[in-house]
């Protein structure tokens, strides 16, 4: 996927402009389902800091957080087995 759909700074900037007026805090507060927040290591994520991502834990009422070791923002790609394990464990705790 990464090769077929490379990053586009122009498209990324357009997405940021499109969401500039969104109220994510209120949107997150409306989520009632259990939520898994997965981040990479704080020092390795150079796209969205783990600290910034973890702010969502205060906005999402039923959120749980896990950190994938030895990866940054793209843990789904770079540590796919570890990511799958964490998601599987999370799903198995759901009723």
C-alpha positions as CSV (number, residue, x, y, z in Angstrom):
1,X,0.0,0.0,0.0
2,X,2.8,2.4,0.9
3,X,4.3,2.0,-2.6
4,X,1.0,2.2,-4.4
5,X,-0.2,5.2,-2.5
6,X,2.9,7.3,-1.5
7,X,2.6,10.2,0.9
8,X,1.6,13.5,-0.7
9,X,2.4,16.6,1.4
10,X,-0.1,18.6,-0.6
11,X,-2.9,16.1,0.1
12,X,-1.9,15.9,3.8
13,X,-2.0,19.7,4.0
14,X,-5.5,19.8,2.4
15,X,-6.7,17.2,4.9
16,X,-5.5,19.4,7.8
17,X,-7.3,22.4,6.3
18,X,-10.5,20.4,5.9
19,X,-10.5,19.3,9.6
20,X,-9.3,22.6,11.1
21,X,-12.8,23.5,12.5
22,X,-13.7,20.0,13.8
23,X,-14.4,19.7,17.5
24,X,-12.6,16.4,18.1
25,X,-12.9,16.7,21.9
26,X,-16.7,16.7,21.8
27,X,-16.7,14.0,19.1
28,X,-14.5,11.7,21.3
29,X,-16.7,12.4,24.3
30,X,-19.7,11.0,22.4
31,X,-17.9,7.6,21.8
32,X,-19.3,5.0,24.2
33,X,-17.7,1.9,22.8
34,X,-14.4,0.5,24.3
35,X,-11.5,2.0,22.3
36,X,-7.9,0.9,21.9
37,X,-5.4,3.6,21.3
38,X,-2.1,2.3,19.9
39,X,1.0,4.5,19.7
40,X,4.6,3.9,18.9
41,X,7.4,4.8,21.2
42,X,7.5,8.5,22.1
43,X,10.9,9.1,20.7
44,X,10.3,7.3,17.4
45,X,7.0,8.8,16.3
46,X,7.8,11.9,14.3
47,X,4.4,12.3,12.6
48,X,2.0,12.6,15.6
49,X,3.7,12.6,19.0
50,X,2.6,9.8,21.3
51,X,2.0,12.5,23.9
52,X,-0.5,14.3,21.6
53,X,-2.2,11.0,20.8
54,X,-2.5,10.1,24.5
55,X,-4.5,13.3,25.1
56,X,-7.4,11.4,23.6
57,X,-7.4,9.1,26.6
58,X,-8.9,12.0,28.6
59,X,-11.5,12.6,25.9
60,X,-12.5,8.9,25.2
61,X,-14.5,7.6,28.2
62,X,-13.7,3.9,27.6
63,X,-10.2,4.0,26.1
64,X,-7.2,1.8,26.8
65,X,-3.7,2.6,25.6
66,X,-0.8,0.4,24.5
67,X,2.6,1.3,23.2
68,X,4.3,-0.7,20.5
69,X,8.0,-1.0,21.2
70,X,10.6,-0.3,18.6
71,X,8.3,1.6,16.2
72,X,7.0,5.0,15.6
73,X,3.8,6.1,13.8
74,X,3.6,3.3,11.3
75,X,3.5,0.4,13.9
76,X,0.7,-1.2,11.9
77,X,3.1,-1.6,9.1
78,X,6.5,-2.0,10.8
79,X,5.3,-4.2,13.7
80,X,2.2,-5.8,12.2
81,X,2.4,-8.9,14.3
82,X,2.7,-7.0,17.5
83,X,-0.1,-4.7,16.4
84,X,-2.3,-7.7,15.6
85,X,-1.6,-9.3,19.0
86,X,-2.6,-6.1,20.8
87,X,-5.8,-5.8,18.8
88,X,-6.6,-9.4,19.3
89,X,-6.1,-9.2,23.0
90,X,-8.2,-6.1,23.2
91,X,-11.1,-7.6,21.2
92,X,-11.0,-10.8,23.3
93,X,-11.7,-8.6,26.4
94,X,-14.9,-7.3,24.8
95,X,-18.3,-8.8,25.8
